[in-house]
């Protein structure tokens, strides 16, 4: 460490603020925020740093800068702005180059309403952005079914309308527009519609309903029943749209909701904006992990970034877990029960589905990256010192102790390596004794691998619970391999993962890629073992019948089966056919055995 950096570390302030790390080329490496700058910065220079990426970054630091602020929230805002401006190499970033659609209410006389991706600061109102264009189009189509709005780009100023400069177009004649260009609709009536539309976009349907009901009643009072029925149909469209979009109690108003899931490589954050029980905006994003950031760190960053993106000023935010940061005049709530809890769970479900969709895409486009991610996840969840690039799984098969076999399957980089599969026939075990069979097979497998100098697996998976696992561990101890290879057992009933010398099993998420790989290894070992057990049992049954023939030995039986494939065919074969295979004397003996009256 250079002397100037060492001096800086000794004189760090203890207030909340932001710190910035620079390398020898004066490139910004990392921006971080802290409630207590001195404690946080010094934690990076401890000897026991977690993660090799952090160690690499710290090795590059030659100087640092700090900025003191009034609160942790102010530090979070400053950090967010600096990250967006400088894009440091070691910071997570909500990278999003998409131009999202907005619904625009144009700043003009008789405003038009349309979808746009270009936000122009001309006084127009913009609602959004929408993460997907389809929900925005559905909303606009609903509005156009309810209200007759102009679509032309004429300058409908009061003076030009008064001068009679414009004529109604086809839209008026097909009843899509009320004709404000010829003063056939007043500005007051048009603005009343726009005001109701604002409410619909914001998730408040009250004004729109009141407007439509009043229109319907006026028409009915004037005996214009057909036109009143048309308004009634529009009201039904609005109520249908509201019913489809109301997902929680309508009393839950003006709330932001965040849900999150993560793995070793990335976090996935979902955001809902809720008004009057309606999800009026939904957005999900992937955030790559750079320095093994915690879920809390990432959600804090996402919270600020996404609320800025969607211009949200909600005073209540629902979260899946507690954050240390406090936002002035905003309640951060982790609901435990009720409708608010359910909407957080729905947000988390959206984040999980988005993750699965992304992983499927990566698996197709970049299978190597997909494999690396799974291997890293397995290493962490199974508490392994290295990634399990080479996995071997074992399973025993027998029926009441007859014809026992033990299968060994091999997976490399998460995929079966069938050329390396092996079948073991127990030599020292009699009867159905799974524990003793497992002990023998594990010893034979790895004794041979050691003798022949083969590369050992990083993970051994035993199909069974504590008993089978303990038997396998005995053999590893004898070979001096215990502690050098990770070994676990998987019990079928509850998919419990057992570790040696640990009485409490590990329960993995049922959607976990790690559990899926372990299940696949277990199922493949079972399939391979059962297949060979059945073959051995079948051959044993066949041979026992042929062995009853006097003067027929094992070699003759094997020759017959290799040519005719089954006892049935041997029985049905002519004497001439048998003679071609075995010669006259043995053929006659076999033919007479099966054809004796």
BELDA-V931194 format. One line per field, one symbol per residue. phi: phi as a letter, one per 40 degrees, with the letter a starting at -180 (. if undefined). burial: b if it has 24 or more other C-alpha atoms within 12 Angstrom, else e. A space follows every 10 residues. Layout:
phi: ???
burial: ???
This chain:
phi: .cdccccdcc bccbccibbb bbcccgccca bbbacbdccc ccccbccccc gccccccccc cbaabbbcbc acccccccdd cccccbfccc ccaccaccbc cbcbbccacf dcbacabbcb cbgccbbicc cbccdccccc ccccccbcbc bcbccccdcc cccgcbbcbd dcccgbacgc cbgcbccccc cccccccdcc ccgbcccccc cccccccccc ccgccccccc cccccccccc ccccbcbbdd ccbfbbbbba aabccabbbb bbbbbfgbcc abababbccb bfcccccccc ccdcccccdc fcbdcbbcbc acbccbbdgb ccbbcbagcc cccccccccc cccccccccc cccccbcccc cdccccccdc ccfccbcccb bbbbabbabf gcfcbbcbbb bbfgbcbccc cabbbdbbbb gcbdcccccc cccccccccc ccgcccccbb bbcicccccc cccdcccccg bcgcbcbbbb cccbfcbbbd gbccccbcdc cccccccccc cdcccccccc dccccccccc cccccccccc gbbccccccc cccbgacdcc cccccccccc cbgccccccc ccccbcc
burial: eeeebeeebe ebbbbbbbbb bbbeeeebbb bbbbbbbbeb bbebbeeeee eeebeebbeb bbbbbbbbbe bbbbbbbbbb ebbeeeebbb bbbbeeeeeb bbbbbbeebb bbbbbbeeee eeeebbbbbb bebebbeebb ebbbbbbbbb bbeeebeeee beeeeeebee eeeeeebbbb bbbebebeeb bbbbbbbbbb bbbbbbbbbe bbbebbeeee eeeeeeeeeb bbebbebbbe bbeebbbbeb ebbbbbbbbb bbbbbbbbbb bbbbbbbbbb bbbbbbbbbb bbbbbbbbbb bbbbbbbebb ebebebbbbb bebebebeee ebbbeeeeeb bbbbbbbbbb bbbbbbeebe eeeeeeeeeb bbbbbbbbbe bbebeebbbb bbbbbbbbee eebbbbbbbb bbbbbbeeee bbbbbbeeee eebbbbbbbb bbbbbbeeee eeeeebbbbb bbbbbbbbbb bbbbbbeebe bbeebbbbbb beeebbbbbb eeeeebebee ebbbbebbbb bbbbbbbbbb ebbeebeebe ebbebbeeee ebeeebbbeb beeeeebeeb bebebeebee bbeeebbbbb beeeeee
